[in-house]
Amino acid sequence: MKNFIAEQNLFAVSAGSAEADINTEAALDLSLVLGLTDVPMALEFRSEDNSDEAHGKEEPDTIYRRGATAGGTYSAKRAQAQHFGLMLSYGLGACAPSAYGTGYKNVITPLESMFMPSMTGAFRLGDTVLKRRFASIFVDTLKATFAKDSWAAIEAGLKATGKYTDNMFKETVAGFMDDVSITLAANAVQGADAAARLDNVHQIRVTVPVTGEKQEVVYSAVSGATPAVITIAAPGGAHTACTFEVLYVPTEDAWCTFPARVIEPPLMVSDLVIKVGGKWNGAAFLGGRTYAGEVKSLEYSMNNQMAIEFRPGGSGDYASYAMRGGRTQTIAFNREFRDFILQQRMADNEYFGVYVKATGDEFETGKNYYAEGIFPRCAVLKAPLSVDGKLLAEAGDIRILEDDTYGSCIWTVANKQNGYAQ
């Protein structure tokens, strides 16, 4: 029986290698754990009816298809360094790895180009239901949350051109209504044993002669031969020519074998260091105020405003153009209102640096997993005050600006991965 349990869902990406060109798939090299209810990527069909045409009827009678794009959300509620490395590299665009013991420091910075790197992804639904590969996935939005008494969390809004490949195949076979077997044209059916092959046939229908309706056909066995022979219950008693439609999984391509997961410890917010008001000199973050127990949460957000479009010279089935509309980055800093410092910075229109570092376990002696964000030039847009229970609270809306020398941000992710989006 087909395994359609959500715990078996899996998402794999080309983490280390960006696509050479739009809609040119790269090899999958990393599988990612999913939240139980997550659907990181799904097709978004562009369909319209003919209700705006004078077609002789009151209601529409035709659907027009204009291809599809794709989109979804990937979230890690217990974020690891690799999640920061992957999503920040594709979201900001530039990643430069360097040795760090037996691991690497991946320095991630914003790309000046409006054309961003894209990754290939594949989504497995259940264990045996469907595998679907998506080309040209872009990180459109990103939100990293560091909340008290919690794990670091990351959520990426993904957009893709809509080019996809399924492990499914639909084949039409000529036969007769009294047939008790169907021989496929050329393909074997995926599966190492009889039960697996039977599970990988999803449906057989026959178009009934004269009346024209499609009728379900019962099938009971699938041979291991190439082409496969499928044993069926004859849909009729007369030797009348008909057409069978077989929906099945043929012998799978290489991309259908998902790569292994990389296991890293999640990053705990209790190990978070936050400094506000310092200066980045290109080598070290100097000065600033270190915040600790008064912090409720810090949230970093980025938006690329990706435009995914159908342009001339492409395909009617999927988009052929992707460009970011302009990057914005912000920090939401929620804390207990214990002092007037942030309010004064807002009143003075002061520009200052922000430093964030979430440190995880060691992967070797003296070398830890971590994600570190440096924002050389920031300013407070607003910092509304409120009452949270019996305590005063302050919500700082900090805008990340672009520094003349050091840009808007420098992220460093330390783990065992030698570069992302290369």
C-alpha positions in Angstrom: 0.0 0.0 0.0 1.2 3.5 -0.8 2.8 5.3 2.1 1.1 8.7 2.3 2.2 9.6 5.9 3.3 13.2 6.2 6.3 12.2 8.4 7.9 10.8 5.3 7.8 14.1 3.4 11.2 15.3 2.4 12.7 18.4 0.7 16.0 18.3 -1.1 18.0 21.2 -2.7 21.1 22.0 -4.6 22.6 23.7 -1.5 26.3 23.9 -2.6 25.8 24.6 -6.3 23.6 27.3 -7.8 22.0 26.7 -11.2 24.2 27.7 -14.2 21.3 29.4 -15.8 17.6 29.9 -15.2 15.6 26.7 -15.7 18.7 24.6 -15.8 18.5 22.1 -13.0 21.5 21.6 -10.7 22.3 18.4 -8.8 20.6 17.9 -5.5 23.1 17.6 -2.6 21.2 18.2 0.6 17.9 16.9 2.1 16.2 19.1 4.7 14.0 18.2 7.6 10.4 19.6 7.2 7.8 20.7 9.7 5.0 18.2 9.8 2.5 20.5 8.1 5.0 22.3 5.7 4.6 22.3 2.0 7.8 24.2 0.9 7.0 24.3 -2.8 3.8 23.9 -4.9 2.7 24.7 -8.4 0.6 27.8 -8.9 -1.3 27.3 -12.1 -2.4 30.4 -14.1 -5.9 29.6 -15.3 -8.8 31.6 -16.6 -12.2 30.8 -17.9 -14.0 32.3 -20.9 -16.6 34.2 -19.0 -15.5 37.4 -20.8 -16.3 36.0 -24.2 -19.5 35.8 -26.2 -19.6 32.1 -26.6 -23.3 31.5 -26.8 -23.9 30.4 -23.2 -24.6 32.2 -20.0 -21.9 30.5 -18.0 -18.3 29.8 -19.0 -17.6 26.4 -20.7 -13.8 26.6 -21.3 -10.7 26.9 -19.1 -7.5 28.4 -20.6 -4.2 27.5 -19.1 -1.2 29.9 -19.1 1.4 27.7 -17.6 2.4 27.8 -14.0 4.8 29.4 -11.5 5.6 27.8 -8.1 6.0 29.0 -4.6 6.0 28.1 -1.0 7.5 28.5 2.4 10.4 26.7 4.1 10.6 27.0 7.8 12.9 25.5 10.4 11.5 25.9 13.9 14.7 24.6 15.4 17.1 26.3 13.0 20.6 25.0 12.5 23.6 26.8 11.1 23.0 25.1 7.8 19.6 26.6 7.5 21.0 30.1 8.0 23.8 29.4 5.5 21.5 28.0 2.8 18.7 30.6 2.9 21.0 33.6 3.6 23.3 32.7 0.7 20.5 32.3 -1.8 18.6 35.3 -0.3 21.5 37.7 -0.2 23.4 36.2 -3.1 27.1 36.0 -2.3 28.9 33.4 -0.2 32.7 33.2 0.4 33.8 30.1 2.4 37.2 29.8 4.2 38.7 27.1 6.3 37.7 26.9 10.0 39.3 23.9 11.5 37.8 20.9 9.8 34.8 23.1 8.9 34.3 26.4 7.1 33.3 30.0 7.8 30.8 31.0 5.1 30.8 34.8 4.8 27.5 35.9 3.2 26.9 39.4 1.8 24.4 41.1 -0.4 24.9 40.7 -4.2 24.8 44.0 -6.1 23.3 42.4 -9.2 19.5 42.3 -9.5 19.7 38.8 -10.8 20.0 36.3 -7.9 21.3 32.8 -7.7 18.7 30.0 -7.9 18.6 26.5 -6.6 16.9 23.3 -7.7 14.6 21.6 -5.2 12.7 18.4 -5.0 9.7 17.5 -2.8 8.8 14.0 -1.8 5.2 13.5 -0.7 4.9 10.6 1.6 7.3 7.8 0.9 5.8 6.4 -2.3 3.2 8.9 -3.5 5.0 11.5 -5.6 8.4 13.1 -6.2 8.5 16.4 -8.0 11.6 18.4 -8.9 11.4 22.2 -9.3 13.9 24.3 -11.2 15.0 27.8 -10.4 13.9 28.4 -6.8 14.6 31.9 -5.5 14.6 33.1 -1.9 12.1 36.0 -2.0 11.7 36.8 1.7 13.5 35.7 4.8 12.8 36.0 8.5 15.1 34.8 11.3 13.6 34.9 14.8 15.4 34.8 18.1 12.7 34.7 20.8 13.3 34.1 24.5 13.2 30.6 25.9 13.2 29.1 22.4 15.3 27.8 19.5 16.4 30.2 16.8 13.9 29.9 13.9 14.1 30.7 10.2 11.4 31.1 7.6 12.0 31.6 3.9 9.4 32.6 1.3 10.3 30.8 -1.9 9.4 31.6 -5.5 10.1 29.5 -8.6 9.6 29.7 -12.4 7.2 26.7 -12.4 9.4 24.4 -14.4 8.9 21.0 -12.9 9.5 17.3 -13.5 7.5 14.5 -11.9 8.5 10.9 -11.4 5.1 10.0 -12.8 4.2 9.0 -16.4 0.9 8.7 -18.2 0.8 6.3 -21.1 -1.9 5.4 -23.6 -2.0 1.7 -24.7 -4.1 0.2 -27.4 -5.9 -3.0 -26.5 -9.3 -4.8 -26.3 -12.1 -4.9 -23.8 -11.5 -8.6 -23.0 -7.7 -8.2 -22.4 -6.4 -9.6 -19.1 -3.0 -7.9 -19.3 -1.5 -4.7 -20.6 2.1 -4.4 -21.9 3.6 -0.9 -21.7 5.4 0.5 -24.7 8.9 0.6 -23.4 9.2 1.3 -19.7 9.6 -0.8 -16.6 7.7 0.1 -13.5 9.7 1.3 -10.5 10.0 -1.1 -7.7 12.4 -3.8 -6.4 9.6 -6.3 -5.7 6.1 -7.1 -6.8 4.4 -5.2 -4.0 6.4 -2.0 -4.7 5.7 -2.2 -8.4 2.0 -2.6 -7.8 2.0 0.5 -5.5 3.7 2.4 -8.3 0.8 2.0 -10.6 -1.6 4.7 -9.6 -4.5 4.2 -12.0 -5.6 2.4 -15.1 -8.7 3.6 -17.1 -10.3 2.4 -20.3 -12.2 4.5 -22.7 -15.4 2.5 -23.3 -16.1 2.0 -27.0 -19.3 3.7 -28.4 -20.4 5.4 -25.1 -17.0 7.1 -24.6 -16.8 7.3 -20.8 -13.7 6.5 -18.9 -14.0 3.5 -16.7 -11.6 2.3 -13.9 -9.8 -0.9 -14.5 -8.8 -3.2 -11.7 -5.1 -4.4 -11.7 -3.5 -7.0 -9.6 0.2 -7.5 -10.5 3.1 -5.8 -12.3 6.0 -7.8 -13.8 9.6 -6.8 -13.3 10.2 -7.0 -17.1 11.1 -4.1 -19.4 8.6 -3.2 -20.7 6.3 -4.1 -17.8 3.3 -6.3 -18.1 0.4 -5.4 -15.9 -2.2 -8.0 -15.0 -5.8 -6.6 -15.1 -9.4 -7.7 -14.8 -10.9 -7.6 -18.3 -13.2 -4.5 -18.3 -15.6 -6.1 -20.8 -16.5 -9.4 -22.4 -16.4 -8.6 -26.1 -13.2 -8.5 -28.2 -13.7 -4.8 -29.0 -10.8 -2.4 -29.6 -10.3 0.2 -26.9 -7.7 2.5 -25.4 -6.2 2.1 -21.9 -4.7 5.0 -20.0 -2.0 4.0 -17.5 -0.7 6.3 -14.8 2.5 4.9 -13.2 6.0 5.5 -11.9 8.6 4.3 -14.4 12.2 3.4 -13.5 13.2 6.6 -11.7 15.9 9.1 -12.9 18.9 9.8 -10.7 17.4 12.9 -9.2 14.7 10.8 -7.5 17.3 9.4 -5.2 17.3 12.0 -2.5 20.7 13.0 -0.9 21.4 12.4 2.8 20.5 14.9 5.5 23.2 16.7 7.4 22.6 16.6 11.1 23.6 19.7 13.1 22.5 20.8 16.6 19.9 23.6 16.6 20.9 27.1 17.8 19.5 28.0 21.2 18.4 31.7 21.8 19.8 31.5 25.4 23.3 31.5 23.7 22.5 34.6 21.7 24.7 37.7 22.0 23.1 41.1 21.0 25.0 44.4 20.7 23.4 47.6 19.7 25.2 50.9 19.2 28.7 49.8 18.3 30.9 50.2 15.2 32.2 47.7 12.7 35.7 48.5 11.5 36.0 45.6 9.0 37.6 43.2 11.4 35.8 43.6 14.7 32.7 45.0 16.2 33.7 47.7 18.6 31.8 49.1 21.6 28.0 49.1 21.8 25.6 48.0 24.5 25.2 44.3 25.1 21.6 43.3 25.8 20.7 40.2 27.8 17.8 39.4 30.1 15.6 42.3 29.1 15.3 41.0 25.5 12.1 39.3 24.5 12.9 38.7 20.9 15.0 39.9 17.9 13.7 39.4 14.4 15.7 39.9 11.2 13.7 40.3 8.0 14.7 40.6 4.4 12.6 41.1 1.2 14.0 40.8 -2.3 10.7 41.6 -4.0 11.3 39.0 -6.6 9.5 39.3 -10.0 8.9 35.9 -11.7 7.7 36.6 -15.2 6.8 35.0 -18.6 8.9 36.8 -21.2 9.4 36.4 -25.0 11.8 33.6 -25.9 10.8 31.4 -23.0 8.1 28.8 -22.6 4.4 29.0 -22.3 4.5 26.3 -19.5 6.7 28.2 -17.0 8.4 31.6 -16.4 11.7 32.4 -18.1 12.7 35.6 -16.2 13.4 36.4 -12.6 14.8 39.6 -11.1 14.6 41.2 -7.6 12.8 44.5 -7.4 14.9 46.0 -4.6 16.2 44.6 -1.3 15.0 45.8 2.1 16.2 44.6 5.5 14.9 45.4 9.0 15.4 44.3 12.6 12.5 44.2 15.1 13.9 44.5 18.6 11.4 43.8 21.4 12.5 44.3 25.0 11.5 45.4 28.4 11.6 49.2 28.6 14.3 49.6 31.3 16.0 52.7 29.9 15.6 55.6 27.5 18.6 54.6 25.2 16.7 53.5 22.1 14.3 56.4 22.4 17.2 58.9 22.5 18.8 57.3 19.5 15.6 57.7 17.6 15.3 61.4 18.7 18.9 62.1 17.7 18.5 60.2 14.4 21.7 58.4 15.3 23.3 55.9 13.0 24.8 52.8 14.7 25.8 49.2 14.3 24.0 46.1 15.4 25.7 42.7 16.1 24.0 39.4 16.6 25.5 36.0 17.2 23.8 32.6 17.9 26.3 29.9 18.9 25.7 26.2 18.9 27.6 23.2 20.0 31.2 22.4 19.0 31.8 20.3 15.9 35.4 19.9 17.1 37.4 21.3 20.0 37.3 25.1 20.0 35.2 25.3 16.8 31.4 25.9 17.2 28.5 26.0 14.9 27.2 29.6 14.8 25.4 32.2 12.8 26.6 35.8 13.2 25.1 38.9 11.7 26.8 42.3 11.5 24.8 45.4 10.4 27.2 48.3 10.2 24.7 51.2 9.7 21.3 51.1 11.3 18.7 53.7 12.6 15.6 53.5 14.7 12.4 54.3 12.6 10.1 54.0 15.5 10.0 52.4 19.0 6.4 52.3 20.4 6.0 51.8 24.1 3.4 49.4 25.7 2.6 47.5 28.8 3.2 43.7 28.8 1.5 42.3 31.9 2.9 44.5 34.6 6.0 45.5 32.8 6.8 48.3 30.4 7.8 47.1 26.9 9.5 48.7 23.9 9.3 47.5 20.3 12.2 48.9 18.3 11.7 49.1 14.5 15.3 49.3 13.3 16.0 49.9 9.6 19.2 48.3 8.2 20.9 50.8 5.9 23.8 50.5 3.5 27.2 51.7 4.7 29.5 53.4 2.3 32.4 51.0 3.1 30.9 47.8 4.5 27.5 47.5 2.8 24.3 46.6 4.7 25.1 43.3 6.3 27.8 40.7 6.8 26.6 37.3 7.9 29.0 34.5 8.8 27.8 30.9 9.2 30.2 28.4 10.6 29.7 24.7 10.0 31.0 21.8 7.9 29.7 23.0 4.5 32.2 24.4 2.1 30.1 27.2 0.6 26.5 27.7 -0.5 25.1 28.9 -3.8 28.5 28.6 -5.5 
